[in-house]
């Protein structure tokens, strides 16, 4: 039998966080990009996938970003101000609604924000 499936969606760490999943990937898993598995969310077991490209390996993305800064392709001032702004805004939202917004480090490692620079 032939399947016409063109794409498959699954929960990402940030969506699982917002849905109050019972277990989430830890910081080390997010850093290395090892976030495949299953998450219990609202009484259901859902697959946890890598999600968008920015949720695969923070380590490799950071190495690529460092290369861009060292080669002066990206301005370190812009990169620093971008991440400073993200950390500030994420901290404020985490303080206001901690049940909906993860701490800044978790948000940085589990989302596509690393590609922002």
Biopython code that builds the backbone (N, CA, C, O; Angstrom):
import numpy as np
from Bio.PDB.StructureBuilder import StructureBuilder

atoms = [
    (1, "UNK", "N", (0.846, -1.172, 0.000)),
    (1, "UNK", "CA", (0.000, 0.000, 0.000)),
    (1, "UNK", "C", (0.895, 1.239, 0.000)),
    (1, "UNK", "O", (1.872, 1.300, 0.745)),
    (2, "UNK", "N", (0.572, 2.191, -0.807)),
    (2, "UNK", "CA", (1.346, 3.420, -0.960)),
    (2, "UNK", "C", (0.713, 4.549, -0.160)),
    (2, "UNK", "O", (-0.495, 4.776, -0.235)),
    (3, "UNK", "N", (1.525, 5.241, 0.594)),
    (3, "UNK", "CA", (1.027, 6.342, 1.396)),
    (3, "UNK", "C", (1.327, 7.668, 0.709)),
    (3, "UNK", "O", (2.404, 7.849, 0.142)),
    (4, "UNK", "N", (0.393, 8.576, 0.760)),
    (4, "UNK", "CA", (0.590, 9.899, 0.177)),
    (4, "UNK", "C", (1.004, 10.929, 1.219)),
    (4, "UNK", "O", (0.855, 12.131, 0.997)),
    (5, "UNK", "N", (1.516, 10.472, 2.341)),
    (5, "UNK", "CA", (1.935, 11.372, 3.409)),
    (5, "UNK", "C", (3.138, 12.180, 2.964)),
    (5, "UNK", "O", (4.155, 11.628, 2.545)),
    (6, "UNK", "N", (3.008, 13.487, 3.061)),
    (6, "UNK", "CA", (4.106, 14.367, 2.662)),
    (6, "UNK", "C", (4.813, 14.989, 3.849)),
    (6, "UNK", "O", (5.956, 15.428, 3.728)),
    (7, "UNK", "N", (4.159, 15.032, 4.980)),
    (7, "UNK", "CA", (4.779, 15.620, 6.158)),
    (7, "UNK", "C", (4.155, 15.024, 7.417)),
    (7, "UNK", "O", (3.006, 14.583, 7.414)),
    (8, "UNK", "N", (4.937, 15.024, 8.485)),
    (8, "UNK", "CA", (4.466, 14.545, 9.771)),
    (8, "UNK", "C", (4.791, 15.617, 10.800)),
    (8, "UNK", "O", (5.901, 16.148, 10.819)),
    (9, "UNK", "N", (3.840, 15.930, 11.640)),
    (9, "UNK", "CA", (4.092, 16.903, 12.691)),
    (9, "UNK", "C", (4.165, 16.195, 14.026)),
    (9, "UNK", "O", (3.602, 15.116, 14.213)),
    (10, "UNK", "N", (4.864, 16.818, 14.942)),
    (10, "UNK", "CA", (4.961, 16.270, 16.293)),
    (10, "UNK", "C", (5.183, 17.416, 17.265)),
    (10, "UNK", "O", (5.444, 18.550, 16.864)),
    (11, "UNK", "N", (5.076, 17.104, 18.539)),
    (11, "UNK", "CA", (5.266, 18.133, 19.559)),
    (11, "UNK", "C", (6.724, 18.574, 19.588)),
    (11, "UNK", "O", (7.632, 17.763, 19.406)),
    (12, "UNK", "N", (6.937, 19.856, 19.816)),
    (12, "UNK", "CA", (8.285, 20.383, 20.004)),
    (12, "UNK", "C", (8.463, 20.630, 21.501)),
    (12, "UNK", "O", (7.475, 20.672, 22.233)),
    (13, "UNK", "N", (9.691, 20.793, 21.966)),
    (13, "UNK", "CA", (9.882, 21.045, 23.396)),
    (13, "UNK", "C", (9.102, 22.264, 23.907)),
    (13, "UNK", "O", (8.558, 22.225, 25.010)),
    (14, "UNK", "N", (9.041, 23.336, 23.123)),
    (14, "UNK", "CA", (8.317, 24.519, 23.578)),
    (14, "UNK", "C", (6.812, 24.288, 23.611)),
    (14, "UNK", "O", (6.138, 24.743, 24.535)),
    (15, "UNK", "N", (6.280, 23.589, 22.619)),
    (15, "UNK", "CA", (4.846, 23.311, 22.643)),
    (15, "UNK", "C", (4.508, 22.339, 23.771)),
    (15, "UNK", "O", (3.467, 22.474, 24.415)),
    (16, "UNK", "N", (5.375, 21.368, 24.012)),
    (16, "UNK", "CA", (5.155, 20.438, 25.122)),
    (16, "UNK", "C", (5.218, 21.177, 26.461)),
    (16, "UNK", "O", (4.460, 20.860, 27.378)),
    (17, "UNK", "N", (6.110, 22.153, 26.577)),
    (17, "UNK", "CA", (6.188, 22.963, 27.802)),
    (17, "UNK", "C", (4.891, 23.719, 28.040)),
    (17, "UNK", "O", (4.361, 23.734, 29.151)),
    (18, "UNK", "N", (4.386, 24.347, 26.982)),
    (18, "UNK", "CA", (3.152, 25.125, 27.115)),
    (18, "UNK", "C", (1.946, 24.257, 27.451)),
    (18, "UNK", "O", (0.986, 24.728, 28.061)),
    (19, "UNK", "N", (1.998, 22.992, 27.051)),
    (19, "UNK", "CA", (0.899, 22.074, 27.342)),
    (19, "UNK", "C", (1.102, 21.345, 28.668)),
    (19, "UNK", "O", (0.374, 20.400, 28.974)),
    (20, "UNK", "N", (2.086, 21.776, 29.455)),
    (20, "UNK", "CA", (2.365, 21.211, 30.778)),
    (20, "UNK", "C", (2.673, 19.725, 30.708)),
    (20, "UNK", "O", (2.121, 18.931, 31.470)),
    (21, "UNK", "N", (3.558, 19.353, 29.788)),
    (21, "UNK", "CA", (3.946, 17.953, 29.641)),
    (21, "UNK", "C", (4.578, 17.437, 30.927)),
    (21, "UNK", "O", (5.249, 18.175, 31.648)),
    (22, "UNK", "N", (4.350, 16.161, 31.197)),
    (22, "UNK", "CA", (4.868, 15.558, 32.427)),
    (22, "UNK", "C", (6.390, 15.462, 32.406)),
    (22, "UNK", "O", (7.027, 15.614, 33.449)),
    (23, "UNK", "N", (6.976, 15.217, 31.255)),
    (23, "UNK", "CA", (8.434, 15.133, 31.153)),
    (23, "UNK", "C", (8.882, 15.870, 29.896)),
    (23, "UNK", "O", (8.246, 15.792, 28.845)),
    (24, "UNK", "N", (9.979, 16.576, 30.031)),
    (24, "UNK", "CA", (10.523, 17.363, 28.934)),
    (24, "UNK", "C", (12.004, 17.059, 28.764)),
    (24, "UNK", "O", (12.639, 16.573, 29.701)),
    (25, "UNK", "N", (12.569, 17.332, 27.593)),
    (25, "UNK", "CA", (14.015, 17.162, 27.441)),
    (25, "UNK", "C", (14.751, 18.101, 28.395)),
    (25, "UNK", "O", (14.308, 19.222, 28.645)),
    (26, "UNK", "N", (15.868, 17.632, 28.918)),
    (26, "UNK", "CA", (16.648, 18.501, 29.794)),
    (26, "UNK", "C", (17.566, 19.399, 28.958)),
    (26, "UNK", "O", (17.608, 19.294, 27.732)),
    (27, "UNK", "N", (18.289, 20.272, 29.636)),
    (27, "UNK", "CA", (19.148, 21.234, 28.930)),
    (27, "UNK", "C", (20.210, 20.540, 28.079)),
    (27, "UNK", "O", (20.488, 20.969, 26.959)),
    (28, "UNK", "N", (20.795, 19.482, 28.602)),
    (28, "UNK", "CA", (21.846, 18.773, 27.873)),
    (28, "UNK", "C", (21.297, 18.155, 26.586)),
    (28, "UNK", "O", (21.947, 18.225, 25.542)),
    (29, "UNK", "N", (20.120, 17.557, 26.649)),
    (29, "UNK", "CA", (19.501, 16.986, 25.450)),
    (29, "UNK", "C", (19.229, 18.081, 24.420)),
    (29, "UNK", "O", (19.459, 17.884, 23.227)),
    (30, "UNK", "N", (18.743, 19.227, 24.875)),
    (30, "UNK", "CA", (18.482, 20.329, 23.954)),
    (30, "UNK", "C", (19.782, 20.843, 23.337)),
    (30, "UNK", "O", (19.830, 21.153, 22.146)),
    (31, "UNK", "N", (20.826, 20.931, 24.148)),
    (31, "UNK", "CA", (22.108, 21.437, 23.677)),
    (31, "UNK", "C", (22.681, 20.548, 22.580)),
    (31, "UNK", "O", (23.215, 21.047, 21.590)),
    (32, "UNK", "N", (22.570, 19.239, 22.753)),
    (32, "UNK", "CA", (23.115, 18.305, 21.769)),
    (32, "UNK", "C", (22.147, 17.988, 20.635)),
    (32, "UNK", "O", (22.555, 17.436, 19.612)),
    (33, "UNK", "N", (20.876, 18.328, 20.801)),
    (33, "UNK", "CA", (19.897, 18.053, 19.764)),
    (33, "UNK", "C", (19.279, 16.683, 19.848)),
    (33, "UNK", "O", (18.661, 16.229, 18.885)),
    (34, "UNK", "N", (19.424, 16.007, 20.973)),
    (34, "UNK", "CA", (18.884, 14.664, 21.159)),
    (34, "UNK", "C", (17.515, 14.772, 21.823)),
    (34, "UNK", "O", (17.371, 14.466, 23.007)),
    (35, "UNK", "N", (16.511, 15.207, 21.063)),
    (35, "UNK", "CA", (15.205, 15.451, 21.672)),
    (35, "UNK", "C", (14.096, 14.584, 21.092)),
    (35, "UNK", "O", (12.919, 14.900, 21.260)),
    (36, "UNK", "N", (14.449, 13.504, 20.417)),
    (36, "UNK", "CA", (13.416, 12.602, 19.901)),
    (36, "UNK", "C", (12.900, 11.740, 21.038)),
    (36, "UNK", "O", (13.646, 11.424, 21.965)),
    (37, "UNK", "N", (11.677, 11.372, 20.981)),
    (37, "UNK", "CA", (11.088, 10.521, 21.996)),
    (37, "UNK", "C", (9.600, 10.767, 22.099)),
    (37, "UNK", "O", (8.959, 11.205, 21.144)),
    (38, "UNK", "N", (9.063, 10.482, 23.266)),
    (38, "UNK", "CA", (7.636, 10.684, 23.496)),
    (38, "UNK", "C", (7.459, 11.473, 24.775)),
    (38, "UNK", "O", (8.244, 11.348, 25.716)),
    (39, "UNK", "N", (6.418, 12.286, 24.797)),
    (39, "UNK", "CA", (6.125, 13.124, 25.943)),
    (39, "UNK", "C", (4.685, 12.898, 26.349)),
    (39, "UNK", "O", (3.796, 12.823, 25.500)),
    (40, "UNK", "N", (4.453, 12.787, 27.659)),
    (40, "UNK", "CA", (3.087, 12.688, 28.135)),
    (40, "UNK", "C", (2.563, 14.088, 28.337)),
    (40, "UNK", "O", (3.140, 14.877, 29.085)),
    (41, "UNK", "N", (1.468, 14.394, 27.669)),
    (41, "UNK", "CA", (0.883, 15.721, 27.746)),
    (41, "UNK", "C", (-0.626, 15.593, 27.862)),
    (41, "UNK", "O", (-1.284, 15.053, 26.972)),
    (42, "UNK", "N", (-1.164, 16.087, 28.949)),
    (42, "UNK", "CA", (-2.604, 16.077, 29.187)),
    (42, "UNK", "C", (-3.192, 14.675, 29.051)),
    (42, "UNK", "O", (-4.262, 14.488, 28.471)),
    (43, "UNK", "N", (-2.474, 13.700, 29.593)),
    (43, "UNK", "CA", (-2.956, 12.329, 29.600)),
    (43, "UNK", "C", (-2.733, 11.553, 28.321)),
    (43, "UNK", "O", (-3.148, 10.398, 28.228)),
    (44, "UNK", "N", (-2.090, 12.151, 27.332)),
    (44, "UNK", "CA", (-1.827, 11.462, 26.075)),
    (44, "UNK", "C", (-0.324, 11.374, 25.840)),
    (44, "UNK", "O", (0.431, 12.259, 26.244)),
    (45, "UNK", "N", (0.097, 10.310, 25.191)),
    (45, "UNK", "CA", (1.496, 10.167, 24.811)),
    (45, "UNK", "C", (1.619, 10.674, 23.375)),
    (45, "UNK", "O", (0.980, 10.150, 22.462)),
    (46, "UNK", "N", (2.449, 11.701, 23.189)),
    (46, "UNK", "CA", (2.642, 12.275, 21.856)),
    (46, "UNK", "C", (4.116, 12.209, 21.501)),
    (46, "UNK", "O", (4.972, 12.329, 22.377)),
    (47, "UNK", "N", (4.424, 12.018, 20.206)),
    (47, "UNK", "CA", (5.835, 11.997, 19.816)),
    (47, "UNK", "C", (6.450, 13.387, 19.962)),
    (47, "UNK", "O", (5.800, 14.402, 19.709)),
    (48, "UNK", "N", (7.690, 13.410, 20.366)),
    (48, "UNK", "CA", (8.430, 14.657, 20.481)),
    (48, "UNK", "C", (9.458, 14.659, 19.366)),
    (48, "UNK", "O", (10.368, 13.830, 19.346)),
    (49, "UNK", "N", (9.309, 15.589, 18.445)),
    (49, "UNK", "CA", (10.210, 15.635, 17.308)),
    (49, "UNK", "C", (11.138, 16.819, 17.371)),
    (49, "UNK", "O", (11.034, 17.676, 18.249)),
    (50, "UNK", "N", (12.040, 16.849, 16.430)),
    (50, "UNK", "CA", (13.037, 17.910, 16.397)),
    (50, "UNK", "C", (12.413, 19.248, 16.040)),
    (50, "UNK", "O", (13.014, 20.288, 16.306)),
    (51, "UNK", "N", (11.245, 19.254, 15.456)),
    (51, "UNK", "CA", (10.581, 20.515, 15.146)),
    (51, "UNK", "C", (11.299, 21.280, 14.051)),
    (51, "UNK", "O", (11.798, 20.697, 13.088)),
    (52, "UNK", "N", (11.342, 22.593, 14.213)),
    (52, "UNK", "CA", (11.977, 23.418, 13.191)),
    (52, "UNK", "C", (13.483, 23.236, 13.216)),
    (52, "UNK", "O", (14.031, 22.656, 14.153)),
    (53, "UNK", "N", (14.135, 23.724, 12.206)),
    (53, "UNK", "CA", (15.575, 23.547, 12.068)),
    (53, "UNK", "C", (16.337, 24.085, 13.264)),
    (53, "UNK", "O", (17.394, 23.554, 13.604)),
    (54, "UNK", "N", (15.834, 25.116, 13.905)),
    (54, "UNK", "CA", (16.506, 25.700, 15.047)),
    (54, "UNK", "C", (16.411, 24.884, 16.312)),
    (54, "UNK", "O", (16.961, 25.279, 17.340)),
    (55, "UNK", "N", (15.728, 23.755, 16.266)),
    (55, "UNK", "CA", (15.578, 22.920, 17.451)),
    (55, "UNK", "C", (16.368, 21.626, 17.349)),
    (55, "UNK", "O", (16.059, 20.660, 18.048)),
    (56, "UNK", "N", (17.368, 21.588, 16.503)),
    (56, "UNK", "CA", (18.090, 20.338, 16.333)),
    (56, "UNK", "C", (19.318, 20.255, 17.227)),
    (56, "UNK", "O", (19.301, 19.476, 18.180)),
    (57, "UNK", "N", (20.362, 20.996, 16.981)),
    (57, "UNK", "CA", (21.562, 20.937, 17.807)),
    (57, "UNK", "C", (22.062, 22.347, 18.083)),
    (57, "UNK", "O", (22.658, 22.992, 17.220)),
    (58, "UNK", "N", (21.814, 22.804, 19.277)),
    (58, "UNK", "CA", (22.262, 24.147, 19.653)),
    (58, "UNK", "C", (23.785, 24.251, 19.563)),
    (58, "UNK", "O", (24.317, 25.295, 19.187)),
    (59, "UNK", "N", (24.473, 23.185, 19.903)),
    (59, "UNK", "CA", (25.938, 23.193, 19.843)),
    (59, "UNK", "C", (26.428, 23.512, 18.439)),
    (59, "UNK", "O", (27.278, 24.384, 18.261)),
    (60, "UNK", "N", (25.900, 22.815, 17.446)),
    (60, "UNK", "CA", (26.346, 23.041, 16.070)),
    (60, "UNK", "C", (25.929, 24.415, 15.555)),
    (60, "UNK", "O", (26.666, 25.049, 14.800)),
    (61, "UNK", "N", (24.766, 24.867, 15.956)),
    (61, "UNK", "CA", (24.307, 26.194, 15.539)),
    (61, "UNK", "C", (25.211, 27.266, 16.136)),
    (61, "UNK", "O", (25.549, 28.240, 15.462)),
    (62, "UNK", "N", (25.606, 27.092, 17.401)),
    (62, "UNK", "CA", (26.498, 28.055, 18.047)),
    (62, "UNK", "C", (27.883, 28.061, 17.407)),
    (62, "UNK", "O", (28.491, 29.120, 17.257)),
    (63, "UNK", "N", (28.382, 26.893, 17.031)),
    (63, "UNK", "CA", (29.677, 26.823, 16.343)),
    (63, "UNK", "C", (29.597, 27.578, 15.023)),
    (63, "UNK", "O", (30.512, 28.322, 14.672)),
    (64, "UNK", "N", (28.505, 27.386, 14.294)),
    (64, "UNK", "CA", (28.315, 28.119, 13.039)),
    (64, "UNK", "C", (28.224, 29.616, 13.266)),
    (64, "UNK", "O", (28.781, 30.394, 12.492)),
    (65, "UNK", "N", (27.525, 30.034, 14.324)),
    (65, "UNK", "CA", (27.418, 31.458, 14.643)),
    (65, "UNK", "C", (28.752, 32.058, 15.030)),
    (65, "UNK", "O", (29.073, 33.177, 14.632)),
    (66, "UNK", "N", (29.540, 31.314, 15.811)),
    (66, "UNK", "CA", (30.872, 31.782, 16.189)),
    (66, "UNK", "C", (31.755, 31.951, 14.956)),
    (66, "UNK", "O", (32.516, 32.914, 14.862)),
    (67, "UNK", "N", (31.657, 31.028, 14.026)),
    (67, "UNK", "CA", (32.406, 31.131, 12.766)),
    (67, "UNK", "C", (32.037, 32.419, 12.023)),
    (67, "UNK", "O", (32.911, 33.121, 11.515)),
    (68, "UNK", "N", (30.747, 32.721, 11.965)),
    (68, "UNK", "CA", (30.306, 33.938, 11.278)),
    (68, "UNK", "C", (30.845, 35.193, 11.953)),
    (68, "UNK", "O", (31.196, 36.159, 11.275)),
    (69, "UNK", "N", (30.914, 35.188, 13.288)),
    (69, "UNK", "CA", (31.440, 36.352, 14.009)),
    (69, "UNK", "C", (32.949, 36.456, 13.815)),
    (69, "UNK", "O", (33.465, 37.549, 13.580)),
    (70, "UNK", "N", (33.669, 35.330, 13.912)),
    (70, "UNK", "CA", (35.126, 35.337, 13.750)),
    (70, "UNK", "C", (35.513, 35.803, 12.347)),
    (70, "UNK", "O", (36.472, 36.559, 12.190)),
    (71, "UNK", "N", (34.790, 35.365, 11.344)),
    (71, "UNK", "CA", (35.076, 35.764, 9.956)),
    (71, "UNK", "C", (34.530, 37.147, 9.619)),
    (71, "UNK", "O", (34.654, 37.608, 8.484)),
    (72, "UNK", "N", (33.922, 37.811, 10.611)),
    (72, "UNK", "CA", (33.363, 39.158, 10.461)),
    (72, "UNK", "C", (32.235, 39.233, 9.426)),
    (72, "UNK", "O", (31.991, 40.279, 8.826)),
    (73, "UNK", "N", (31.559, 38.106, 9.234)),
    (73, "UNK", "CA", (30.374, 38.077, 8.387)),
    (73, "UNK", "C", (29.204, 38.635, 9.183)),
    (73, "UNK", "O", (28.332, 39.316, 8.643)),
    (74, "UNK", "N", (29.201, 38.330, 10.486)),
    (74, "UNK", "CA", (28.185, 38.858, 11.399)),
    (74, "UNK", "C", (28.876, 39.779, 12.396)),
    (74, "UNK", "O", (29.982, 39.498, 12.857)),
    (75, "UNK", "N", (28.217, 40.868, 12.716)),
    (75, "UNK", "CA", (28.757, 41.824, 13.681)),
    (75, "UNK", "C", (28.500, 41.338, 15.106)),
    (75, "UNK", "O", (27.362, 41.023, 15.457)),
    (76, "UNK", "N", (29.548, 41.275, 15.927)),
    (76, "UNK", "CA", (29.370, 40.792, 17.298)),
    (76, "UNK", "C", (28.448, 41.712, 18.088)),
    (76, "UNK", "O", (27.765, 41.258, 19.006)),
    (77, "UNK", "N", (28.417, 43.002, 17.746)),
    (77, "UNK", "CA", (27.545, 43.934, 18.458)),
    (77, "UNK", "C", (26.070, 43.618, 18.197)),
    (77, "UNK", "O", (25.244, 43.675, 19.108)),
    (78, "UNK", "N", (25.757, 43.290, 16.967)),
    (78, "UNK", "CA", (24.372, 42.945, 16.625)),
    (78, "UNK", "C", (23.983, 41.620, 17.271)),
    (78, "UNK", "O", (22.882, 41.484, 17.804)),
    (79, "UNK", "N", (24.889, 40.645, 17.223)),
    (79, "UNK", "CA", (24.623, 39.344, 17.837)),
    (79, "UNK", "C", (24.397, 39.512, 19.338)),
    (79, "UNK", "O", (23.451, 38.952, 19.892)),
    (80, "UNK", "N", (25.261, 40.281, 19.995)),
    (80, "UNK", "CA", (25.138, 40.503, 21.434)),
    (80, "UNK", "C", (23.839, 41.231, 21.782)),
    (80, "UNK", "O", (23.169, 40.876, 22.752)),
    (81, "UNK", "N", (23.489, 42.235, 21.002)),
    (81, "UNK", "CA", (22.248, 42.976, 21.292)),
    (81, "UNK", "C", (21.017, 42.110, 21.027)),
    (81, "UNK", "O", (20.028, 42.215, 21.751)),
    (82, "UNK", "N", (21.062, 41.266, 20.012)),
    (82, "UNK", "CA", (19.941, 40.362, 19.725)),
    (82, "UNK", "C", (19.710, 39.409, 20.889)),
    (82, "UNK", "O", (18.587, 39.285, 21.379)),
    (83, "UNK", "N", (20.773, 38.730, 21.335)),
    (83, "UNK", "CA", (20.620, 37.773, 22.428)),
    (83, "UNK", "C", (20.311, 38.466, 23.743)),
    (83, "UNK", "O", (19.564, 37.930, 24.560)),
    (84, "UNK", "N", (20.869, 39.644, 23.960)),
    (84, "UNK", "CA", (20.531, 40.408, 25.159)),
    (84, "UNK", "C", (19.057, 40.776, 25.190)),
    (84, "UNK", "O", (18.408, 40.696, 26.233)),
    (85, "UNK", "N", (18.534, 41.182, 24.038)),
    (85, "UNK", "CA", (17.105, 41.509, 23.946)),
    (85, "UNK", "C", (16.236, 40.284, 24.184)),
    (85, "UNK", "O", (15.232, 40.356, 24.892)),
    (86, "UNK", "N", (16.623, 39.158, 23.592)),
    (86, "UNK", "CA", (15.863, 37.921, 23.788)),
    (86, "UNK", "C", (15.853, 37.515, 25.254)),
    (86, "UNK", "O", (14.800, 37.190, 25.804)),
    (87, "UNK", "N", (17.018, 37.532, 25.887)),
    (87, "UNK", "CA", (17.115, 37.124, 27.287)),
    (87, "UNK", "C", (16.308, 38.058, 28.178)),
    (87, "UNK", "O", (15.636, 37.605, 29.105)),
    (88, "UNK", "N", (16.368, 39.351, 27.907)),
    (88, "UNK", "CA", (15.598, 40.314, 28.697)),
    (88, "UNK", "C", (14.098, 40.077, 28.546)),
    (88, "UNK", "O", (13.383, 39.963, 29.542)),
    (89, "UNK", "N", (13.624, 40.004, 27.313)),
    (89, "UNK", "CA", (12.188, 39.798, 27.075)),
    (89, "UNK", "C", (11.726, 38.451, 27.622)),
    (89, "UNK", "O", (10.669, 38.364, 28.248)),
    (90, "UNK", "N", (12.509, 37.408, 27.391)),
    (90, "UNK", "CA", (12.149, 36.082, 27.869)),
    (90, "UNK", "C", (12.105, 36.045, 29.396)),
    (90, "UNK", "O", (11.235, 35.391, 29.972)),
    (91, "UNK", "N", (13.026, 36.732, 30.049)),
    (91, "UNK", "CA", (13.033, 36.797, 31.514)),
    (91, "UNK", "C", (11.777, 37.477, 32.045)),
    (91, "UNK", "O", (11.167, 37.011, 33.007)),
    (92, "UNK", "N", (11.400, 38.576, 31.415)),
    (92, "UNK", "CA", (10.203, 39.300, 31.842)),
    (92, "UNK", "C", (8.964, 38.422, 31.680)),
    (92, "UNK", "O", (8.146, 38.328, 32.595)),
    (93, "UNK", "N", (8.822, 37.777, 30.517)),
    (93, "UNK", "CA", (7.662, 36.915, 30.288)),
    (93, "UNK", "C", (7.665, 35.712, 31.228)),
    (93, "UNK", "O", (6.607, 35.269, 31.673)),
    (94, "UNK", "N", (8.856, 35.180, 31.533)),
    (94, "UNK", "CA", (8.944, 34.041, 32.448)),
    (94, "UNK", "C", (8.524, 34.445, 33.864)),
    (94, "UNK", "O", (7.882, 33.668, 34.572)),
    (95, "UNK", "N", (8.883, 35.639, 34.264)),
    (95, "UNK", "CA", (8.492, 36.123, 35.594)),
    (95, "UNK", "C", (6.977, 36.343, 35.662)),
    (95, "UNK", "O", (6.342, 36.030, 36.669)),
    (96, "UNK", "N", (6.406, 36.882, 34.585)),
    (96, "UNK", "CA", (4.967, 37.177, 34.566)),
    (96, "UNK", "C", (4.136, 35.898, 34.442)),
    (96, "UNK", "O", (3.169, 35.708, 35.179)),
    (97, "UNK", "N", (4.516, 35.026, 33.507)),
    (97, "UNK", "CA", (3.751, 33.784, 33.271)),
    (97, "UNK", "C", (4.687, 32.583, 33.192)),
    (97, "UNK", "O", (4.929, 32.075, 32.098)),
    (98, "UNK", "N", (5.219, 32.115, 34.317)),
    (98, "UNK", "CA", (6.163, 30.993, 34.282)),
    (98, "UNK", "C", (5.548, 29.675, 33.800)),
    (98, "UNK", "O", (6.272, 28.781, 33.361)),
    (99, "UNK", "N", (4.232, 29.550, 33.878)),
    (99, "UNK", "CA", (3.601, 28.318, 33.398)),
    (99, "UNK", "C", (3.508, 28.269, 31.873)),
    (99, "UNK", "O", (3.305, 27.195, 31.306)),
    (100, "UNK", "N", (3.654, 29.409, 31.202)),
    (100, "UNK", "CA", (3.564, 29.456, 29.742)),
    (100, "UNK", "C", (4.899, 29.752, 29.071)),
    (100, "UNK", "O", (5.089, 29.428, 27.899)),
    (101, "UNK", "N", (5.815, 30.360, 29.798)),
    (101, "UNK", "CA", (7.093, 30.766, 29.223)),
    (101, "UNK", "C", (8.233, 30.120, 29.995)),
    (101, "UNK", "O", (8.376, 30.356, 31.195)),
    (102, "UNK", "N", (9.054, 29.301, 29.320)),
    (102, "UNK", "CA", (10.177, 28.683, 30.029)),
    (102, "UNK", "C", (11.242, 29.720, 30.379)),
    (102, "UNK", "O", (11.197, 30.855, 29.904)),
    (103, "UNK", "N", (12.190, 29.321, 31.210)),
    (103, "UNK", "CA", (13.267, 30.247, 31.539)),
    (103, "UNK", "C", (14.076, 30.552, 30.271)),
    (103, "UNK", "O", (14.019, 29.780, 29.314)),
    (104, "UNK", "N", (14.820, 31.649, 30.244)),
    (104, "UNK", "CA", (15.511, 32.077, 29.024)),
    (104, "UNK", "C", (16.450, 31.024, 28.432)),
    (104, "UNK", "O", (16.522, 30.891, 27.210)),
    (105, "UNK", "N", (17.165, 30.277, 29.264)),
    (105, "UNK", "CA", (18.087, 29.276, 28.731)),
    (105, "UNK", "C", (17.329, 28.164, 28.014)),
    (105, "UNK", "O", (17.731, 27.735, 26.932)),
    (106, "UNK", "N", (16.245, 27.699, 28.606)),
    (106, "UNK", "CA", (15.449, 26.654, 27.965)),
    (106, "UNK", "C", (14.869, 27.162, 26.643)),
    (106, "UNK", "O", (14.871, 26.449, 25.639)),
    (107, "UNK", "N", (14.373, 28.400, 26.653)),
    (107, "UNK", "CA", (13.848, 28.995, 25.428)),
    (107, "UNK", "C", (14.913, 29.156, 24.352)),
    (107, "UNK", "O", (14.646, 28.964, 23.166)),
    (108, "UNK", "N", (16.105, 29.504, 24.771)),
    (108, "UNK", "CA", (17.212, 29.683, 23.827)),
    (108, "UNK", "C", (17.602, 28.363, 23.180)),
    (108, "UNK", "O", (17.839, 28.303, 21.973)),
    (109, "UNK", "N", (17.668, 27.309, 23.978)),
    (109, "UNK", "CA", (18.112, 26.011, 23.463)),
    (109, "UNK", "C", (17.021, 25.228, 22.748)),
    (109, "UNK", "O", (17.339, 24.326, 21.972)),
    (110, "UNK", "N", (15.760, 25.534, 22.976)),
    (110, "UNK", "CA", (14.699, 24.713, 22.403)),
    (110, "UNK", "C", (13.930, 25.389, 21.275)),
    (110, "UNK", "O", (12.982, 24.804, 20.750)),
    (111, "UNK", "N", (14.297, 26.559, 20.902)),
    (111, "UNK", "CA", (13.578, 27.253, 19.840)),
    (111, "UNK", "C", (14.489, 27.618, 18.681)),
    (111, "UNK", "O", (15.669, 27.268, 18.673)),
    (112, "UNK", "N", (13.954, 28.300, 17.738)),
    (112, "UNK", "CA", (14.717, 28.712, 16.567)),
    (112, "UNK", "C", (15.439, 30.017, 16.761)),
    (112, "UNK", "O", (15.950, 30.581, 15.793)),
    (113, "UNK", "N", (15.501, 30.522, 17.990)),
    (113, "UNK", "CA", (16.098, 31.834, 18.239)),
    (113, "UNK", "C", (17.588, 31.855, 17.914)),
    (113, "UNK", "O", (18.129, 32.916, 17.603)),
    (114, "UNK", "N", (18.263, 30.708, 17.979)),
    (114, "UNK", "CA", (19.692, 30.690, 17.672)),
    (114, "UNK", "C", (19.987, 31.080, 16.230)),
    (114, "UNK", "O", (21.098, 31.500, 15.910)),
    (115, "UNK", "N", (19.004, 30.941, 15.376)),
    (115, "UNK", "CA", (19.173, 31.361, 13.981)),
    (115, "UNK", "C", (18.877, 32.832, 13.771)),
    (115, "UNK", "O", (18.992, 33.327, 12.650)),
    (116, "UNK", "N", (18.501, 33.539, 14.816)),
    (116, "UNK", "CA", (18.130, 34.945, 14.700)),
    (116, "UNK", "C", (19.249, 35.872, 14.311)),
    (116, "UNK", "O", (19.012, 36.926, 13.720)),
    (117, "UNK", "N", (20.455, 35.497, 14.633)),
    (117, "UNK", "CA", (21.569, 36.366, 14.285)),
    (117, "UNK", "C", (21.961, 36.106, 12.891)),
    (117, "UNK", "O", (22.890, 36.734, 12.384)),
]
sb = StructureBuilder()
sb.init_structure("model")
sb.init_model(0)
sb.init_chain("A")
sb.init_seg("    ")
for serial, (resi, resn, name, xyz) in enumerate(atoms, 1):
    if name == "N":
        sb.init_residue(resn, " ", resi, " ")
    sb.init_atom(name, np.array(xyz, "f"), 0.0, 1.0, " ", f" {name:<3s}", serial, name[0])
structure = sb.get_structure()
